[in-house]
């Protein structure tokens, strides 16, 4: 992994200086702030609390506002990773340095992942606010964040891959958004398909179901294996794609 | 020991056969020019040497490491400046060079010193805190050059190092190369022949993906030394007119062309181009022909041929074409 740290640091620098990271984080927190406000105002008027339907469960598992920004912000975060380097030609200087291809790919990937984590960090405040008004189940919160990180890591891996597959940032963003949205829509199959293997497959792939389970504290390892697959496969394809440029540029 | 060894290197881009089996070597400590018209395959070759591109076939060893199996080890021995000097515009020059130094494995304690030295050598020290975005093409090129020097690699590969420089800056680069040659092997590509003549000891000439010549600059120049001579002679009363004399001389296969350069009917100097593939014998033929035409020969002087002409001859282009390219 020669070269991993300098590449990670430079990517973080680029993300925060350009200032893509700030824009994404601000956009995300604005939407999540609204989302949290809606959740809280809902509970302010409706006093009925189910056993597994507290504000944190609702926030993480039962509204679409959690996914919508991710479907768009993850592609925006990852779009320039490789596409911009290829367009501007800086990839030539990068790949002729004594660095391995996995170091380049992982350095870039972990930089966007770090931004993603920073993006979620302020939402811990919501947990603090909710815990001020009632009891919050620590396990539910931990499981919810685990799911959010696992799902986001997969989306970022897909974005990293599409950025390596095209020279245009815009195409990279569109391609990854389409892929992520397609994955999301597959999950809806769980509710519309007739009983059978198709329905089961859709249920297995459904991010919606995963968030629903995890936000109730149900950590299903099969879901985590799926998430891991969605991280590993695109990153493997990215490494191969970058190596292939050496033959075809 | 050779710093660069290239054997039967091929590169195809789809249907385009960019390199058609080139072989050459560059010895340690020698400043070698890599010459060829645009599109000859120079950048492709350098990109393969730098480990950016893979070869379709053939073998490349850099500093003793086979690029196919030991790319990383080879890369540690190379400082490479790509043709366009692509840089990250959002970084300051110093930030960029520190990043590159770290990437090249320069230890933290030596990084400041290394970056400072590279900035001094390339004369960008006064701009090191400025954003790359705000630099002119010439300065960006210098940052690229400074990058290639980081970590003091034994081999420095420069792709068109003076492109984008004004004449003063070109001179500064030549001085820099002179300073560096004691410590590094330098391999630089260019399509400007005067640059090779001014700075390099050896040259490899490539055309349409093939090496058409290689060797010392002196040897390359000699390839055509017998080709053109200037003859100064006295033409007697009632001698042949210019056209007649020209026709008379070019009767022999040994003489390709002849024409008056200066002087009048008293003492005049003609430039004579000898036929292709002939040696010094052609000069005898020329002198004999002139004597038979009644001329009194005063001097015969072989012309030192510029590399431009050798190059044009080797690549089948005219020197003017190359200047425009």
Interface residues (C-beta under 8 A of the other chain):
Chain A: X2 X3 X5 X6 X7 X9 X10 X13 X14 X17 X18 X88 X89 X90 X91 X92 X93 X94 X95 X96 X97 X98 X99 X100 X246 X247 X248 X249
Chain B: X13 X47 X50 X51 X52 X53 X54 X72 X75 X76 X78 X80 X82 X84 X86 X87 X88 X90 X91 X95 X99 X100 X102 X103 X104 X105 X144 X147
